[in-house]
Amino acid sequence: MAMTTHAEDTRQALALRGRPVARQMEAEIARRVEAQVAAGRPPKVVTFLVEGDPASACYARAKQRAAAKLGIAFELRAFPPSVSERELVREIAKCNADVTVHGIMLELPLPGRMRADNVIQAIAPEKDIDGLTAANRLANETGAPGLYPATPQACVRLVEHYGFQLAGRHVALVGCGKTVGMPLFHLLLRKNATVTVCHAGTRNLARHLQQAELAFVAVGRAGLVTPAMVHPDLVLVDAGINETADGVVGDVHPAVTSHVAALSPTPGGVGPVTTAQLFANLLQAMELQASGLQTI
């Protein structure tokens, strides 16, 4: 796609809002929850929170409210900052063995003295509804049965809901982290997209964005993508989360909205879909557990 020179104008991009997508998902999730309750298997999720990070506590309670609306039992287990890694792992093991617990989430980040990977790997893969364990990451890479990370799935659901197809499209992926970028890369490949992966070592990010038809950004750097980097036909999904003095913002500068075809807002874009996807993962976890099928 040819490079385009932009002039300031008053047009606004199509807002890829997450709430309409989440509402559709929640209706289906609620129906499936009712069926599980009627079958004597009320869905239950346990979230582990080590206190000390206000954002993590806020996210955990937002999930708790969402679960309540869906009729899902939600237990928030909060621990003081002094909790040991061994104790946390021991409590997770108890939930692994508890057949009434179908999903386990771990709020990140953990205190710096803890080895986060050790704690994550303590979660049984078939209950890992965040899709963070090595077994589920491998399943996501290969397309095998498993629980895939929620945010990458939410990104794909969002663009498809608004009618943007990925098959055969040139997609720029900005950011290749373990929780969003890399798992999203594999999902995009399975959607038959042609993917250019951009990262900290990429030269001239603007050139890659200007050649793409769709772009997904998940770096964690406020204002990374500016109007000069994009073009009027670009569909842009902002999965970045940044805490600033002005509140939560994404990786895309607000001025970009008048320079692209479509843009997901932050907040209100990927976030609501991610939350719904977590509970869709919970129900998939219940199916895996009921069938006895293990992830890779």
N, C-alpha and C positions, 0 to 999 in steps of 0.2 A: 504494500500500500504506500502510495507516495506521501512524502512529508507535506504537511499542510501548515500554512501560516495563519495564525489566528488573529482575529480582530475582536475587540471587546463588543459584546452584543448582549441583548437582554433575554435570549432564549435560555431555557432551563432544561436540563437533562431529565429524562424519565426517571422518576425516583423508584428504585427497586426496594420498596418497603417490605420488611419481613413479616409484619403482623398479618396481612392477608394469607401468606403462605403458612404461617404458624397456626392460624385458626383452622385451616383445612386439615392440617396434620393432627391438631388437637381433637377435632371431631372424630377422626378415625381412631386415634389412641384411646379416647374415652369409650368408644364402642368396644374396643378390644379389652379394655380394663374391665368393663361390665361382664364380658364373657368369662374372663378369668375369675372374677369374684363369684359368678354363678357356678363355676366349676370347682369352687372351694380352694382356689389358689390366689388370694388377694395379693397383687403386686406390692413389693416392698423394696425400697432402696435405702441404703445407709451411706451418709456422707461423713467423711472424717475431716475435721478442721483443727489445725493447730493455730491457736489464737495469736494475734499479734499483727496480722495484715488486714487492715480495714476493708480493702477491696475484696479479699477472699471471703470475709464474713458476709459482706453485702451480696456477693454472688451466691453463696450457699443459701442464704435466706430467700433470695429471689427464686431459686430452684424449689425451695420448700413450699413457697406460695403457689408456684406452678403445679407442683405435685398435688397439692390439696384440691385445686380446681379440677384435676383429672381423676380424683378418687384414688390416688396412689399413696400408700403409706410411706412416709418419709421420716427417717430418724437422723437427726443431726447430732453427731458425737463430737463435742468440742473438747479439746485438751489444752492445758496451759502451755505456754512457750517452753517450759522446763521439761516437758514430756520427753522421754528417751526414744530413740529410734527403735530399740528393741521392744519397748512397751507398745508402740504404735503398730509394729508388725504383729505382735501377739494379738492385739485387738482385731486386726484385719483377719488373722487366721480364724478367729472365732466366728466372724461373719462368713468366711468361706465355708465353714462347716455347718452353718445354720441354714437349713433347707427353707426356712421362711423368709430369708433374705435373698433377693433375686438380682440385685445390682449394688455395686460398691463404687463410690466416687471418692477421690482424694483431692482436696482443695490445694492448689499450688499457688505461690511457692511455699516450700517448707523452710524452716529455719536453716541458715547456712551451714550449721554444724551437722545437719542430717544429709545422708546420701539419698537424694530423691529417687534415683533409679532402684535402689534396694527396696524402698518402701513400695514403689509402684509394682515391682516384680512380685511382691508378696500377695497381690490381689489375684484371685483365681481368674484365668482368662475368660471363662464363661460368665463371670459376674462383672467384668471390667467394662462398664458401659461407656467410659470415656475412650476406650480403645487405645490405651497407653502402654499396655504390657507388650513385651517383645513378641509374644505369640500373635497378638492381634495386629501389631504393625506388619508382621510377615504376611498374615492373612490378607491385609489390605493391599500389600504389594503384589500378591499373586492372584487375588480374586477368590481365594479359598473361603469357606464358611468362617465367620468370625464377627467380631464387633468392631466396626471401623470408627475412627475418630469423628466426633459429631460436627465440628466446625467445617472441615472439608466437605462433608456430605451436605451441610447447610448451604455452602457456597454454590454447589451444583444445583441443588433444589431451587435456589433463589432465581438463578438465571433461566432455568427451564420453566419455572412457573410463569415468567413473563414472556415466554415464547422464543427465547434465544437458544438455538440449537448449538451443540458443541461439536458434533461429528463433522469432520472436514474443515473446521475453523482453525485459524491461526491464533493461538492463545499465548499471551505472555504471562508467566507466573513470576511475581516479584517476591522473593523470600522462599527459603527452602528449609525452614525449621522442622524439628521432629514432630511437632503437634499439629501444624497446619500445612505448611508448604510442601513437605515431602509426601505426606499421605494424599494431599490434593493432587500432586503430580501424577500419582498412580491412578487415581480416580479419573482424571482427565484423559489419560492414555486409554483407559478402558471405554471411555466415551468416544474414542476415535478422533480426538482433537490432536492437532499438531502443536506441540508445546515447546516454547522457548523458556528456559529456566534462568532467571536473573537473580543475582546474589551480590554480596559485598564486593566480590572481585569483578563484577560486570562493568565493562567500560561503556559509557554513553547509554545510560538507561533509556533516555528519551528516544533514541533510534529504534530500540526494540518495541517500545510502547506505540510508536507511530506506525510501525509495520503490522501491529496486531489488530485483530478484529474484536477480541475480548481480552480482558486483563484481570487478574486476581492479585491483590496486593496484601501481603501479610508479613510485615517486617517489624512493626512496633516502633516507628519513627514518625512522629507527627509532622505533617506537611511535606512528606517525602516527594509525593507526586504533585507537580505544579502544572498550571495551564500550558506552559511552553512545551511540556513533555507529551501531550496527548493530541488527539485529532477529533473532529466532529462526529465521526461514525463509530467511535470506540464505546464498547460496553464495559464498564469498570466496576468491579466488586471490591469493596474496601473491607478487608477482614482484620485490619489493624486495630489495636486497642491501646490507647495512651492516656494516662491520667495526667491532666494538666491543671493549672490554676483556674482555668475556665471550664473544667469538667472533663468528661470523657470525649476524646476525639479519635478519629481514625488516622490512617497514613496519608490520606489524600487531602490536599489543601482545599478549603471550602470554595475557592474561586473556580475550581475545576468544573463545577456543576454547569457552567454556561459554555463549556468547551467540549463536551462529550455527548453521546447519544443517550446514555443511561448510566446511572451511578447509584450505588447503595449508600444510604446515609449512615452515619455513626453518631449517636446510637440510633437504633431502629431499623437497621438493615439485616445483617447476618445474625446478630445477637438473638432475636426472638426465634429464629428458625433453628439455631443451635440448641437452645433450651428445649424446644419441642423434639428435636432429633435425639437428645439424650433419653427422653422417655420412650421414643420409638425404639431406641437401642435396648432399653430395659425389657420391652416386650419381646424383642428378638432374643435377648438373653434367656428369657423364660422358655422360649421355644427350644433353644439349644440345650438348656438344662433338662427339659422334659423328654427330649429325644435321646439324651445321653451322648449327643454328638459333641465332640471336643473340637476346639479351634486347633490350628496347626501347632 
